[in-house]
């Protein structure tokens, strides 16, 4: 069975600064995806960034980038130039690429960006 | 725009009184999912439909049922809600087309229905 662990329940960062959210996972699968989702208060889940396990290059999307360490089963999210709109719950998620595509979510990190 | 729509956004029911939450989609996706998300917790998958095939997660209580009368609609029925069932319920859809998974987001989420139990 797969598990996803986010060890930081809450974090805060000053506006314009950089913050890194941690995620580790456990799986015996070789073919899978990893994701970071953002959930603002009372708002929809939004996909922030994804990483295919077979790709060694770390994914980047504008101010968001990941540090994917496959051997260590680690998948951290770096947010650069933090903005007030980044305030949200962030969930790390695992999806294996076999069978029906189902997510396994971590417990989330509540990020607050301070003005 | 194509989307996943959940109605209502907020639902209040009484302890033990059956309640139904609805989800519709215009994406024509063949898989529909129901998640339960309690306050400050991760979404927990309850079950999903792959076309008409119902797939229950092993730890989903019997109190939770689902119906999918057609591709577009999926319902979550809670037969006898308890106080512990107060949560946000999220519906999501996906295609099983791997090319679409690669190019798009794997699951499309609705805004959720927040269920309160009195």
Boltz contact constraints between the chains, C-beta under 6 A:
constraints:
  - contact:
      token1: [A, 44]
      token2: [B, 109]
      max_distance: 6.0
  - contact:
      token1: [A, 44]
      token2: [B, 111]
      max_distance: 6.0
  - contact:
      token1: [A, 45]
      token2: [B, 109]
      max_distance: 6.0
  - contact:
      token1: [A, 47]
      token2: [B, 105]
      max_distance: 6.0
  - contact:
      token1: [A, 91]
      token2: [B, 42]
      max_distance: 6.0
  - contact:
      token1: [A, 95]
      token2: [B, 106]
      max_distance: 6.0
  - contact:
      token1: [A, 100]
      token2: [B, 50]
      max_distance: 6.0
  - contact:
      token1: [A, 101]
      token2: [B, 94]
      max_distance: 6.0
  - contact:
      token1: [A, 101]
      token2: [B, 106]
      max_distance: 6.0
  - contact:
      token1: [A, 105]
      token2: [B, 42]
      max_distance: 6.0
  - contact:
      token1: [A, 105]
      token2: [B, 43]
      max_distance: 6.0
  - contact:
      token1: [A, 107]
      token2: [B, 42]
      max_distance: 6.0
  - contact:
      token1: [A, 108]
      token2: [B, 42]
      max_distance: 6.0
